Amino acid sequence: MGRVEMLLLAWGVVTAILVCMWIYRSALENREEDQIFLDAAGESMAREQAALVARIERLNRPILVLVVLSGALLVATAALWVYQSIQSF
């Protein structure tokens, strides 16, 4: 397996993880309430929503890292492919 294939494999794995994280975050965001009416009975609902928002916020940084890594791997793969094509020309 050549270098280009290895980079493509790594890019595919990183991108697959990224897509799974986006789907997970989207599922969490669908459960998030836009508006909460707080009263004595709604205190537990407010805590649940705060925990849900915290989980969504914790996903932002790993998703950003995976986006950058996926883009870098794609650019590196393209650059290596062009370099190898020029060398064999």
PyMOL Python script that loads the backbone (N, CA, C, O; Angstrom):
from pymol import cmd

cmd.read_pdbstr("""\
ATOM      1  N   MET A   1       0.843  -1.168   0.000  1.00  0.00           N
ATOM      2  CA  MET A   1       0.000   0.000   0.000  1.00  0.00           C
ATOM      3  C   MET A   1       0.889   1.232   0.000  1.00  0.00           C
ATOM      4  O   MET A   1       1.779   1.369   0.839  1.00  0.00           O
ATOM      5  N   GLY A   2       0.641   2.122  -0.942  1.00  0.00           N
ATOM      6  CA  GLY A   2       1.463   3.315  -1.083  1.00  0.00           C
ATOM      7  C   GLY A   2       1.098   4.412  -0.095  1.00  0.00           C
ATOM      8  O   GLY A   2       0.155   4.302   0.688  1.00  0.00           O
ATOM      9  N   ARG A   3       1.888   5.471  -0.171  1.00  0.00           N
ATOM     10  CA  ARG A   3       1.665   6.597   0.739  1.00  0.00           C
ATOM     11  C   ARG A   3       0.332   7.283   0.498  1.00  0.00           C
ATOM     12  O   ARG A   3      -0.352   7.665   1.448  1.00  0.00           O
ATOM     13  N   VAL A   4      -0.042   7.442  -0.768  1.00  0.00           N
ATOM     14  CA  VAL A   4      -1.308   8.109  -1.081  1.00  0.00           C
ATOM     15  C   VAL A   4      -2.473   7.292  -0.530  1.00  0.00           C
ATOM     16  O   VAL A   4      -3.416   7.851   0.031  1.00  0.00           O
ATOM     17  N   GLU A   5      -2.408   5.980  -0.687  1.00  0.00           N
ATOM     18  CA  GLU A   5      -3.475   5.129  -0.176  1.00  0.00           C
ATOM     19  C   GLU A   5      -3.554   5.184   1.341  1.00  0.00           C
ATOM     20  O   GLU A   5      -4.647   5.169   1.908  1.00  0.00           O
ATOM     21  N   MET A   6      -2.402   5.246   2.002  1.00  0.00           N
ATOM     22  CA  MET A   6      -2.392   5.347   3.466  1.00  0.00           C
ATOM     23  C   MET A   6      -3.015   6.659   3.921  1.00  0.00           C
ATOM     24  O   MET A   6      -3.794   6.688   4.873  1.00  0.00           O
ATOM     25  N   LEU A   7      -2.664   7.752   3.229  1.00  0.00           N
ATOM     26  CA  LEU A   7      -3.253   9.048   3.580  1.00  0.00           C
ATOM     27  C   LEU A   7      -4.755   9.056   3.313  1.00  0.00           C
ATOM     28  O   LEU A   7      -5.517   9.623   4.096  1.00  0.00           O
ATOM     29  N   LEU A   8      -5.186   8.439   2.225  1.00  0.00           N
ATOM     30  CA  LEU A   8      -6.616   8.364   1.935  1.00  0.00           C
ATOM     31  C   LEU A   8      -7.344   7.530   2.986  1.00  0.00           C
ATOM     32  O   LEU A   8      -8.460   7.866   3.382  1.00  0.00           O
ATOM     33  N   LEU A   9      -6.726   6.461   3.433  1.00  0.00           N
ATOM     34  CA  LEU A   9      -7.322   5.637   4.476  1.00  0.00           C
ATOM     35  C   LEU A   9      -7.446   6.431   5.782  1.00  0.00           C
ATOM     36  O   LEU A   9      -8.487   6.395   6.439  1.00  0.00           O
ATOM     37  N   ALA A  10      -6.387   7.140   6.149  1.00  0.00           N
ATOM     38  CA  ALA A  10      -6.421   7.960   7.366  1.00  0.00           C
ATOM     39  C   ALA A  10      -7.486   9.052   7.247  1.00  0.00           C
ATOM     40  O   ALA A  10      -8.223   9.315   8.198  1.00  0.00           O
ATOM     41  N   TRP A  11      -7.563   9.690   6.068  1.00  0.00           N
ATOM     42  CA  TRP A  11      -8.575  10.720   5.847  1.00  0.00           C
ATOM     43  C   TRP A  11      -9.985  10.137   5.971  1.00  0.00           C
ATOM     44  O   TRP A  11     -10.871  10.759   6.558  1.00  0.00           O
ATOM     45  N   GLY A  12     -10.186   8.950   5.418  1.00  0.00           N
ATOM     46  CA  GLY A  12     -11.496   8.306   5.504  1.00  0.00           C
ATOM     47  C   GLY A  12     -11.903   7.997   6.932  1.00  0.00           C
ATOM     48  O   GLY A  12     -13.056   8.198   7.311  1.00  0.00           O
ATOM     49  N   VAL A  13     -10.962   7.509   7.724  1.00  0.00           N
ATOM     50  CA  VAL A  13     -11.250   7.189   9.125  1.00  0.00           C
ATOM     51  C   VAL A  13     -11.581   8.457   9.903  1.00  0.00           C
ATOM     52  O   VAL A  13     -12.569   8.498  10.635  1.00  0.00           O
ATOM     53  N   VAL A  14     -10.758   9.489   9.746  1.00  0.00           N
ATOM     54  CA  VAL A  14     -10.996  10.751  10.452  1.00  0.00           C
ATOM     55  C   VAL A  14     -12.323  11.359  10.027  1.00  0.00           C
ATOM     56  O   VAL A  14     -13.079  11.842  10.870  1.00  0.00           O
ATOM     57  N   THR A  15     -12.612  11.342   8.747  1.00  0.00           N
ATOM     58  CA  THR A  15     -13.855  11.923   8.251  1.00  0.00           C
ATOM     59  C   THR A  15     -15.066  11.122   8.729  1.00  0.00           C
ATOM     60  O   THR A  15     -16.108  11.706   9.030  1.00  0.00           O
ATOM     61  N   ALA A  16     -14.947   9.807   8.804  1.00  0.00           N
ATOM     62  CA  ALA A  16     -16.052   8.982   9.308  1.00  0.00           C
ATOM     63  C   ALA A  16     -16.338   9.303  10.780  1.00  0.00           C
ATOM     64  O   ALA A  16     -17.496   9.405  11.183  1.00  0.00           O
ATOM     65  N   ILE A  17     -15.284   9.459  11.573  1.00  0.00           N
ATOM     66  CA  ILE A  17     -15.457   9.837  12.982  1.00  0.00           C
ATOM     67  C   ILE A  17     -16.103  11.211  13.070  1.00  0.00           C
ATOM     68  O   ILE A  17     -16.983  11.432  13.903  1.00  0.00           O
ATOM     69  N   LEU A  18     -15.674  12.136  12.218  1.00  0.00           N
ATOM     70  CA  LEU A  18     -16.237  13.482  12.199  1.00  0.00           C
ATOM     71  C   LEU A  18     -17.726  13.452  11.884  1.00  0.00           C
ATOM     72  O   LEU A  18     -18.513  14.125  12.551  1.00  0.00           O
ATOM     73  N   VAL A  19     -18.114  12.693  10.893  1.00  0.00           N
ATOM     74  CA  VAL A  19     -19.528  12.602  10.518  1.00  0.00           C
ATOM     75  C   VAL A  19     -20.340  12.007  11.667  1.00  0.00           C
ATOM     76  O   VAL A  19     -21.443  12.478  11.949  1.00  0.00           O
ATOM     77  N   CYS A  20     -19.817  10.992  12.327  1.00  0.00           N
ATOM     78  CA  CYS A  20     -20.519  10.395  13.473  1.00  0.00           C
ATOM     79  C   CYS A  20     -20.695  11.413  14.596  1.00  0.00           C
ATOM     80  O   CYS A  20     -21.752  11.467  15.225  1.00  0.00           O
ATOM     81  N   MET A  21     -19.669  12.216  14.850  1.00  0.00           N
ATOM     82  CA  MET A  21     -19.781  13.231  15.896  1.00  0.00           C
ATOM     83  C   MET A  21     -20.789  14.305  15.518  1.00  0.00           C
ATOM     84  O   MET A  21     -21.531  14.783  16.376  1.00  0.00           O
ATOM     85  N   TRP A  22     -20.828  14.695  14.239  1.00  0.00           N
ATOM     86  CA  TRP A  22     -21.833  15.668  13.794  1.00  0.00           C
ATOM     87  C   TRP A  22     -23.246  15.117  13.966  1.00  0.00           C
ATOM     88  O   TRP A  22     -24.147  15.840  14.391  1.00  0.00           O
ATOM     89  N   ILE A  23     -23.440  13.855  13.641  1.00  0.00           N
ATOM     90  CA  ILE A  23     -24.755  13.238  13.792  1.00  0.00           C
ATOM     91  C   ILE A  23     -25.136  13.177  15.271  1.00  0.00           C
ATOM     92  O   ILE A  23     -26.280  13.462  15.625  1.00  0.00           O
ATOM     93  N   TYR A  24     -24.202  12.814  16.124  1.00  0.00           N
ATOM     94  CA  TYR A  24     -24.462  12.754  17.562  1.00  0.00           C
ATOM     95  C   TYR A  24     -24.833  14.139  18.108  1.00  0.00           C
ATOM     96  O   TYR A  24     -25.791  14.274  18.869  1.00  0.00           O
ATOM     97  N   ARG A  25     -24.067  15.167  17.715  1.00  0.00           N
ATOM     98  CA  ARG A  25     -24.370  16.518  18.178  1.00  0.00           C
ATOM     99  C   ARG A  25     -25.736  16.973  17.677  1.00  0.00           C
ATOM    100  O   ARG A  25     -26.478  17.634  18.404  1.00  0.00           O
ATOM    101  N   SER A  26     -26.063  16.626  16.452  1.00  0.00           N
ATOM    102  CA  SER A  26     -27.364  16.982  15.906  1.00  0.00           C
ATOM    103  C   SER A  26     -28.492  16.308  16.677  1.00  0.00           C
ATOM    104  O   SER A  26     -29.530  16.921  16.927  1.00  0.00           O
ATOM    105  N   ALA A  27     -28.293  15.054  17.053  1.00  0.00           N
ATOM    106  CA  ALA A  27     -29.299  14.346  17.842  1.00  0.00           C
ATOM    107  C   ALA A  27     -29.476  14.997  19.211  1.00  0.00           C
ATOM    108  O   ALA A  27     -30.593  15.098  19.718  1.00  0.00           O
ATOM    109  N   LEU A  28     -28.369  15.437  19.805  1.00  0.00           N
ATOM    110  CA  LEU A  28     -28.466  16.133  21.090  1.00  0.00           C
ATOM    111  C   LEU A  28     -29.175  17.470  20.939  1.00  0.00           C
ATOM    112  O   LEU A  28     -29.984  17.844  21.788  1.00  0.00           O
ATOM    113  N   GLU A  29     -28.878  18.188  19.870  1.00  0.00           N
ATOM    114  CA  GLU A  29     -29.505  19.487  19.654  1.00  0.00           C
ATOM    115  C   GLU A  29     -31.004  19.359  19.407  1.00  0.00           C
ATOM    116  O   GLU A  29     -31.760  20.275  19.728  1.00  0.00           O
ATOM    117  N   ASN A  30     -31.445  18.238  18.842  1.00  0.00           N
ATOM    118  CA  ASN A  30     -32.877  18.030  18.633  1.00  0.00           C
ATOM    119  C   ASN A  30     -33.616  17.852  19.954  1.00  0.00           C
ATOM    120  O   ASN A  30     -34.797  18.185  20.047  1.00  0.00           O
ATOM    121  N   ARG A  31     -32.947  17.339  20.963  1.00  0.00           N
ATOM    122  CA  ARG A  31     -33.570  17.166  22.277  1.00  0.00           C
ATOM    123  C   ARG A  31     -33.537  18.433  23.109  1.00  0.00           C
ATOM    124  O   ARG A  31     -34.205  18.517  24.139  1.00  0.00           O
ATOM    125  N   GLU A  32     -32.762  19.426  22.672  1.00  0.00           N
ATOM    126  CA  GLU A  32     -32.638  20.668  23.431  1.00  0.00           C
ATOM    127  C   GLU A  32     -33.903  21.509  23.246  1.00  0.00           C
ATOM    128  O   GLU A  32     -34.399  21.662  22.130  1.00  0.00           O
ATOM    129  N   GLU A  33     -34.406  22.041  24.331  1.00  0.00           N
ATOM    130  CA  GLU A  33     -35.593  22.893  24.293  1.00  0.00           C
ATOM    131  C   GLU A  33     -35.168  24.332  24.010  1.00  0.00           C
ATOM    132  O   GLU A  33     -34.157  24.804  24.529  1.00  0.00           O
ATOM    133  N   ASP A  34     -35.950  25.020  23.184  1.00  0.00           N
ATOM    134  CA  ASP A  34     -35.650  26.412  22.873  1.00  0.00           C
ATOM    135  C   ASP A  34     -36.062  27.347  24.009  1.00  0.00           C
ATOM    136  O   ASP A  34     -35.432  28.378  24.244  1.00  0.00           O
ATOM    137  N   GLN A  35     -37.118  26.971  24.699  1.00  0.00           N
ATOM    138  CA  GLN A  35     -37.656  27.838  25.727  1.00  0.00           C
ATOM    139  C   GLN A  35     -38.089  26.982  26.910  1.00  0.00           C
ATOM    140  O   GLN A  35     -38.745  25.954  26.738  1.00  0.00           O
ATOM    141  N   ILE A  36     -37.721  27.408  28.098  1.00  0.00           N
ATOM    142  CA  ILE A  36     -38.080  26.677  29.306  1.00  0.00           C
ATOM    143  C   ILE A  36     -38.809  27.636  30.241  1.00  0.00           C
ATOM    144  O   ILE A  36     -38.312  28.719  30.548  1.00  0.00           O
ATOM    145  N   PHE A  37     -39.962  27.233  30.677  1.00  0.00           N
ATOM    146  CA  PHE A  37     -40.708  27.999  31.670  1.00  0.00           C
ATOM    147  C   PHE A  37     -40.386  27.413  33.035  1.00  0.00           C
ATOM    148  O   PHE A  37     -40.741  26.273  33.336  1.00  0.00           O
ATOM    149  N   LEU A  38     -39.721  28.192  33.842  1.00  0.00           N
ATOM    150  CA  LEU A  38     -39.246  27.691  35.123  1.00  0.00           C
ATOM    151  C   LEU A  38     -40.270  27.947  36.221  1.00  0.00           C
ATOM    152  O   LEU A  38     -40.761  29.063  36.396  1.00  0.00           O
ATOM    153  N   ASP A  39     -40.565  26.922  36.927  1.00  0.00           N
ATOM    154  CA  ASP A  39     -41.338  27.008  38.155  1.00  0.00           C
ATOM    155  C   ASP A  39     -40.781  25.946  39.093  1.00  0.00           C
ATOM    156  O   ASP A  39     -39.760  25.330  38.786  1.00  0.00           O
ATOM    157  N   ALA A  40     -41.405  25.729  40.184  1.00  0.00           N
ATOM    158  CA  ALA A  40     -40.879  24.761  41.158  1.00  0.00           C
ATOM    159  C   ALA A  40     -40.837  23.355  40.567  1.00  0.00           C
ATOM    160  O   ALA A  40     -39.912  22.595  40.857  1.00  0.00           O
ATOM    161  N   ALA A  41     -41.815  22.997  39.749  1.00  0.00           N
ATOM    162  CA  ALA A  41     -41.852  21.654  39.180  1.00  0.00           C
ATOM    163  C   ALA A  41     -40.866  21.485  38.028  1.00  0.00           C
ATOM    164  O   ALA A  41     -40.462  20.363  37.725  1.00  0.00           O
ATOM    165  N   GLY A  42     -40.475  22.578  37.387  1.00  0.00           N
ATOM    166  CA  GLY A  42     -39.593  22.493  36.237  1.00  0.00           C
ATOM    167  C   GLY A  42     -38.120  22.551  36.560  1.00  0.00           C
ATOM    168  O   GLY A  42     -37.291  22.654  35.655  1.00  0.00           O
ATOM    169  N   GLU A  43     -37.781  22.487  37.818  1.00  0.00           N
ATOM    170  CA  GLU A  43     -36.371  22.569  38.230  1.00  0.00           C
ATOM    171  C   GLU A  43     -35.558  21.396  37.669  1.00  0.00           C
ATOM    172  O   GLU A  43     -34.432  21.597  37.215  1.00  0.00           O
ATOM    173  N   SER A  44     -36.095  20.201  37.691  1.00  0.00           N
ATOM    174  CA  SER A  44     -35.357  19.042  37.175  1.00  0.00           C
ATOM    175  C   SER A  44     -35.185  19.153  35.657  1.00  0.00           C
ATOM    176  O   SER A  44     -34.159  18.747  35.112  1.00  0.00           O
ATOM    177  N   MET A  45     -36.193  19.704  34.983  1.00  0.00           N
ATOM    178  CA  MET A  45     -36.089  19.888  33.535  1.00  0.00           C
ATOM    179  C   MET A  45     -34.996  20.916  33.204  1.00  0.00           C
ATOM    180  O   MET A  45     -34.281  20.770  32.212  1.00  0.00           O
ATOM    181  N   ALA A  46     -34.876  21.937  34.028  1.00  0.00           N
ATOM    182  CA  ALA A  46     -33.828  22.934  33.812  1.00  0.00           C
ATOM    183  C   ALA A  46     -32.446  22.314  33.990  1.00  0.00           C
ATOM    184  O   ALA A  46     -31.523  22.633  33.241  1.00  0.00           O
ATOM    185  N   ARG A  47     -32.295  21.427  34.980  1.00  0.00           N
ATOM    186  CA  ARG A  47     -31.008  20.757  35.193  1.00  0.00           C
ATOM    187  C   ARG A  47     -30.680  19.839  34.021  1.00  0.00           C
ATOM    188  O   ARG A  47     -29.533  19.781  33.578  1.00  0.00           O
ATOM    189  N   GLU A  48     -31.683  19.121  33.518  1.00  0.00           N
ATOM    190  CA  GLU A  48     -31.464  18.246  32.368  1.00  0.00           C
ATOM    191  C   GLU A  48     -31.032  19.045  31.146  1.00  0.00           C
ATOM    192  O   GLU A  48     -30.132  18.626  30.418  1.00  0.00           O
ATOM    193  N   GLN A  49     -31.661  20.184  30.918  1.00  0.00           N
ATOM    194  CA  GLN A  49     -31.306  21.016  29.771  1.00  0.00           C
ATOM    195  C   GLN A  49     -29.908  21.595  29.924  1.00  0.00           C
ATOM    196  O   GLN A  49     -29.165  21.687  28.947  1.00  0.00           O
ATOM    197  N   ALA A  50     -29.542  21.986  31.137  1.00  0.00           N
ATOM    198  CA  ALA A  50     -28.193  22.512  31.374  1.00  0.00           C
ATOM    199  C   ALA A  50     -27.148  21.430  31.107  1.00  0.00           C
ATOM    200  O   ALA A  50     -26.096  21.714  30.533  1.00  0.00           O
ATOM    201  N   ALA A  51     -27.431  20.190  31.520  1.00  0.00           N
ATOM    202  CA  ALA A  51     -26.500  19.090  31.262  1.00  0.00           C
ATOM    203  C   ALA A  51     -26.405  18.803  29.770  1.00  0.00           C
ATOM    204  O   ALA A  51     -25.325  18.505  29.258  1.00  0.00           O
ATOM    205  N   LEU A  52     -27.532  18.891  29.072  1.00  0.00           N
ATOM    206  CA  LEU A  52     -27.545  18.659  27.632  1.00  0.00           C
ATOM    207  C   LEU A  52     -26.743  19.723  26.890  1.00  0.00           C
ATOM    208  O   LEU A  52     -25.983  19.403  25.976  1.00  0.00           O
ATOM    209  N   VAL A  53     -26.907  20.975  27.275  1.00  0.00           N
ATOM    210  CA  VAL A  53     -26.152  22.063  26.649  1.00  0.00           C
ATOM    211  C   VAL A  53     -24.653  21.893  26.920  1.00  0.00           C
ATOM    212  O   VAL A  53     -23.830  22.161  26.045  1.00  0.00           O
ATOM    213  N   ALA A  54     -24.303  21.451  28.122  1.00  0.00           N
ATOM    214  CA  ALA A  54     -22.889  21.223  28.449  1.00  0.00           C
ATOM    215  C   ALA A  54     -22.303  20.127  27.573  1.00  0.00           C
ATOM    216  O   ALA A  54     -21.164  20.251  27.125  1.00  0.00           O
ATOM    217  N   ARG A  55     -23.052  19.055  27.316  1.00  0.00           N
ATOM    218  CA  ARG A  55     -22.573  17.982  26.445  1.00  0.00           C
ATOM    219  C   ARG A  55     -22.382  18.484  25.017  1.00  0.00           C
ATOM    220  O   ARG A  55     -21.415  18.122  24.347  1.00  0.00           O
ATOM    221  N   ILE A  56     -23.307  19.316  24.562  1.00  0.00           N
ATOM    222  CA  ILE A  56     -23.194  19.865  23.204  1.00  0.00           C
ATOM    223  C   ILE A  56     -21.966  20.765  23.109  1.00  0.00           C
ATOM    224  O   ILE A  56     -21.220  20.701  22.132  1.00  0.00           O
ATOM    225  N   GLU A  57     -21.758  21.591  24.110  1.00  0.00           N
ATOM    226  CA  GLU A  57     -20.603  22.496  24.107  1.00  0.00           C
ATOM    227  C   GLU A  57     -19.283  21.739  24.157  1.00  0.00           C
ATOM    228  O   GLU A  57     -18.306  22.169  23.544  1.00  0.00           O
ATOM    229  N   ARG A  58     -19.235  20.614  24.879  1.00  0.00           N
ATOM    230  CA  ARG A  58     -17.997  19.823  24.955  1.00  0.00           C
ATOM    231  C   ARG A  58     -17.639  19.198  23.616  1.00  0.00           C
ATOM    232  O   ARG A  58     -16.474  18.883  23.376  1.00  0.00           O
ATOM    233  N   LEU A  59     -18.619  19.015  22.741  1.00  0.00           N
ATOM    234  CA  LEU A  59     -18.344  18.414  21.428  1.00  0.00           C
ATOM    235  C   LEU A  59     -17.752  19.404  20.431  1.00  0.00           C
ATOM    236  O   LEU A  59     -17.166  18.990  19.430  1.00  0.00           O
ATOM    237  N   ASN A  60     -17.893  20.694  20.684  1.00  0.00           N
ATOM    238  CA  ASN A  60     -17.448  21.692  19.701  1.00  0.00           C
ATOM    239  C   ASN A  60     -15.955  21.621  19.417  1.00  0.00           C
ATOM    240  O   ASN A  60     -15.553  21.654  18.254  1.00  0.00           O
ATOM    241  N   ARG A  61     -15.142  21.528  20.428  1.00  0.00           N
ATOM    242  CA  ARG A  61     -13.677  21.510  20.219  1.00  0.00           C
ATOM    243  C   ARG A  61     -13.208  20.252  19.481  1.00  0.00           C
ATOM    244  O   ARG A  61     -12.454  20.374  18.516  1.00  0.00           O
ATOM    245  N   PRO A  62     -13.623  19.047  19.895  1.00  0.00           N
ATOM    246  CA  PRO A  62     -13.196  17.866  19.129  1.00  0.00           C
ATOM    247  C   PRO A  62     -13.664  17.895  17.676  1.00  0.00           C
ATOM    248  O   PRO A  62     -12.946  17.441  16.785  1.00  0.00           O
ATOM    249  N   ILE A  63     -14.853  18.422  17.434  1.00  0.00           N
ATOM    250  CA  ILE A  63     -15.333  18.516  16.059  1.00  0.00           C
ATOM    251  C   ILE A  63     -14.458  19.476  15.256  1.00  0.00           C
ATOM    252  O   ILE A  63     -14.121  19.189  14.108  1.00  0.00           O
ATOM    253  N   LEU A  64     -14.092  20.598  15.843  1.00  0.00           N
ATOM    254  CA  LEU A  64     -13.220  21.545  15.155  1.00  0.00           C
ATOM    255  C   LEU A  64     -11.862  20.918  14.854  1.00  0.00           C
ATOM    256  O   LEU A  64     -11.323  21.104  13.762  1.00  0.00           O
ATOM    257  N   VAL A  65     -11.309  20.185  15.802  1.00  0.00           N
ATOM    258  CA  VAL A  65     -10.015  19.520  15.592  1.00  0.00           C
ATOM    259  C   VAL A  65     -10.122  18.502  14.453  1.00  0.00           C
ATOM    260  O   VAL A  65      -9.225  18.412  13.614  1.00  0.00           O
ATOM    261  N   LEU A  66     -11.213  17.741  14.423  1.00  0.00           N
ATOM    262  CA  LEU A  66     -11.388  16.752  13.365  1.00  0.00           C
ATOM    263  C   LEU A  66     -11.590  17.399  12.002  1.00  0.00           C
ATOM    264  O   LEU A  66     -11.136  16.862  10.991  1.00  0.00           O
ATOM    265  N   VAL A  67     -12.267  18.549  11.958  1.00  0.00           N
ATOM    266  CA  VAL A  67     -12.440  19.259  10.687  1.00  0.00           C
ATOM    267  C   VAL A  67     -11.080  19.706  10.151  1.00  0.00           C
ATOM    268  O   VAL A  67     -10.784  19.533   8.969  1.00  0.00           O
ATOM    269  N   VAL A  68     -10.265  20.277  11.021  1.00  0.00           N
ATOM    270  CA  VAL A  68      -8.933  20.736  10.605  1.00  0.00           C
ATOM    271  C   VAL A  68      -8.067  19.557  10.178  1.00  0.00           C
ATOM    272  O   VAL A  68      -7.380  19.625   9.160  1.00  0.00           O
ATOM    273  N   LEU A  69      -8.099  18.483  10.951  1.00  0.00           N
ATOM    274  CA  LEU A  69      -7.301  17.304  10.626  1.00  0.00           C
ATOM    275  C   LEU A  69      -7.750  16.670   9.309  1.00  0.00           C
ATOM    276  O   LEU A  69      -6.918  16.260   8.500  1.00  0.00           O
ATOM    277  N   SER A  70      -9.054  16.591   9.096  1.00  0.00           N
ATOM    278  CA  SER A  70      -9.571  16.028   7.851  1.00  0.00           C
ATOM    279  C   SER A  70      -9.150  16.873   6.658  1.00  0.00           C
ATOM    280  O   SER A  70      -8.739  16.337   5.628  1.00  0.00           O
ATOM    281  N   GLY A  71      -9.251  18.183   6.791  1.00  0.00           N
ATOM    282  CA  GLY A  71      -8.826  19.068   5.708  1.00  0.00           C
ATOM    283  C   GLY A  71      -7.335  18.959   5.434  1.00  0.00           C
ATOM    284  O   GLY A  71      -6.911  18.937   4.278  1.00  0.00           O
ATOM    285  N   ALA A  72      -6.539  18.891   6.497  1.00  0.00           N
ATOM    286  CA  ALA A  72      -5.089  18.786   6.328  1.00  0.00           C
ATOM    287  C   ALA A  72      -4.712  17.467   5.645  1.00  0.00           C
ATOM    288  O   ALA A  72      -3.840  17.439   4.776  1.00  0.00           O
ATOM    289  N   LEU A  73      -5.367  16.390   6.041  1.00  0.00           N
ATOM    290  CA  LEU A  73      -5.079  15.102   5.400  1.00  0.00           C
ATOM    291  C   LEU A  73      -5.484  15.101   3.928  1.00  0.00           C
ATOM    292  O   LEU A  73      -4.790  14.522   3.092  1.00  0.00           O
ATOM    293  N   LEU A  74      -6.592  15.741   3.615  1.00  0.00           N
ATOM    294  CA  LEU A  74      -7.030  15.808   2.227  1.00  0.00           C
ATOM    295  C   LEU A  74      -6.064  16.627   1.383  1.00  0.00           C
ATOM    296  O   LEU A  74      -5.735  16.239   0.262  1.00  0.00           O
ATOM    297  N   VAL A  75      -5.608  17.754   1.914  1.00  0.00           N
ATOM    298  CA  VAL A  75      -4.647  18.588   1.186  1.00  0.00           C
ATOM    299  C   VAL A  75      -3.315  17.857   1.041  1.00  0.00           C
ATOM    300  O   VAL A  75      -2.694  17.910  -0.021  1.00  0.00           O
ATOM    301  N   ALA A  76      -2.875  17.183   2.087  1.00  0.00           N
ATOM    302  CA  ALA A  76      -1.612  16.430   2.017  1.00  0.00           C
ATOM    303  C   ALA A  76      -1.704  15.302   0.995  1.00  0.00           C
ATOM    304  O   ALA A  76      -0.751  15.043   0.260  1.00  0.00           O
ATOM    305  N   THR A  77      -2.846  14.638   0.951  1.00  0.00           N
ATOM    306  CA  THR A  77      -3.034  13.566  -0.026  1.00  0.00           C
ATOM    307  C   THR A  77      -2.979  14.105  -1.445  1.00  0.00           C
ATOM    308  O   THR A  77      -2.322  13.529  -2.312  1.00  0.00           O
ATOM    309  N   ALA A  78      -3.671  15.211  -1.676  1.00  0.00           N
ATOM    310  CA  ALA A  78      -3.665  15.808  -3.013  1.00  0.00           C
ATOM    311  C   ALA A  78      -2.265  16.273  -3.398  1.00  0.00           C
ATOM    312  O   ALA A  78      -1.830  16.077  -4.533  1.00  0.00           O
ATOM    313  N   ALA A  79      -1.566  16.886  -2.455  1.00  0.00           N
ATOM    314  CA  ALA A  79      -0.213  17.367  -2.741  1.00  0.00           C
ATOM    315  C   ALA A  79       0.733  16.208  -3.060  1.00  0.00           C
ATOM    316  O   ALA A  79       1.536  16.294  -3.988  1.00  0.00           O
ATOM    317  N   LEU A  80       0.634  15.133  -2.292  1.00  0.00           N
ATOM    318  CA  LEU A  80       1.489  13.974  -2.546  1.00  0.00           C
ATOM    319  C   LEU A  80       1.157  13.329  -3.892  1.00  0.00           C
ATOM    320  O   LEU A  80       2.056  12.898  -4.615  1.00  0.00           O
ATOM    321  N   TRP A  81      -0.118  13.262  -4.225  1.00  0.00           N
ATOM    322  CA  TRP A  81      -0.537  12.692  -5.503  1.00  0.00           C
ATOM    323  C   TRP A  81       0.006  13.519  -6.670  1.00  0.00           C
ATOM    324  O   TRP A  81       0.499  12.965  -7.652  1.00  0.00           O
ATOM    325  N   VAL A  82      -0.088  14.861  -6.556  1.00  0.00           N
ATOM    326  CA  VAL A  82       0.445  15.735  -7.606  1.00  0.00           C
ATOM    327  C   VAL A  82       1.952  15.584  -7.697  1.00  0.00           C
ATOM    328  O   VAL A  82       2.497  15.510  -8.799  1.00  0.00           O
ATOM    329  N   TYR A  83       2.641  15.535  -6.552  1.00  0.00           N
ATOM    330  CA  TYR A  83       4.089  15.375  -6.539  1.00  0.00           C
ATOM    331  C   TYR A  83       4.512  14.071  -7.208  1.00  0.00           C
ATOM    332  O   TYR A  83       5.440  14.046  -8.017  1.00  0.00           O
ATOM    333  N   GLN A  84       3.823  12.994  -6.859  1.00  0.00           N
ATOM    334  CA  GLN A  84       4.154  11.708  -7.475  1.00  0.00           C
ATOM    335  C   GLN A  84       3.848  11.685  -8.973  1.00  0.00           C
ATOM    336  O   GLN A  84       4.564  11.052  -9.749  1.00  0.00           O
ATOM    337  N   SER A  85       2.787  12.374  -9.371  1.00  0.00           N
ATOM    338  CA  SER A  85       2.459  12.447 -10.796  1.00  0.00           C
ATOM    339  C   SER A  85       3.508  13.227 -11.574  1.00  0.00           C
ATOM    340  O   SER A  85       3.864  12.861 -12.694  1.00  0.00           O
ATOM    341  N   ILE A  86       4.000  14.306 -10.973  1.00  0.00           N
ATOM    342  CA  ILE A  86       5.036  15.097 -11.637  1.00  0.00           C
ATOM    343  C   ILE A  86       6.336  14.300 -11.720  1.00  0.00           C
ATOM    344  O   ILE A  86       7.037  14.364 -12.730  1.00  0.00           O
ATOM    345  N   GLN A  87       6.661  13.553 -10.671  1.00  0.00           N
ATOM    346  CA  GLN A  87       7.887  12.765 -10.651  1.00  0.00           C
ATOM    347  C   GLN A  87       7.860  11.653 -11.709  1.00  0.00           C
ATOM    348  O   GLN A  87       8.897  11.327 -12.286  1.00  0.00           O
ATOM    349  N   SER A  88       6.698  11.079 -11.963  1.00  0.00           N
ATOM    350  CA  SER A  88       6.637   9.989 -12.941  1.00  0.00           C
ATOM    351  C   SER A  88       6.422  10.481 -14.353  1.00  0.00           C
ATOM    352  O   SER A  88       6.432   9.681 -15.288  1.00  0.00           O
ATOM    353  N   PHE A  89       6.231  11.762 -14.532  1.00  0.00           N
ATOM    354  CA  PHE A  89       5.983  12.336 -15.850  1.00  0.00           C
ATOM    355  C   PHE A  89       7.230  12.473 -16.630  1.00  0.00           C
ATOM    356  O   PHE A  89       7.198  12.942 -17.768  1.00  0.00           O
TER     357      PHE A  89
END
""", "prot")
cmd.dss("prot")
cmd.show_as("cartoon", "prot")
cmd.util.cbc("prot")
cmd.orient("prot")
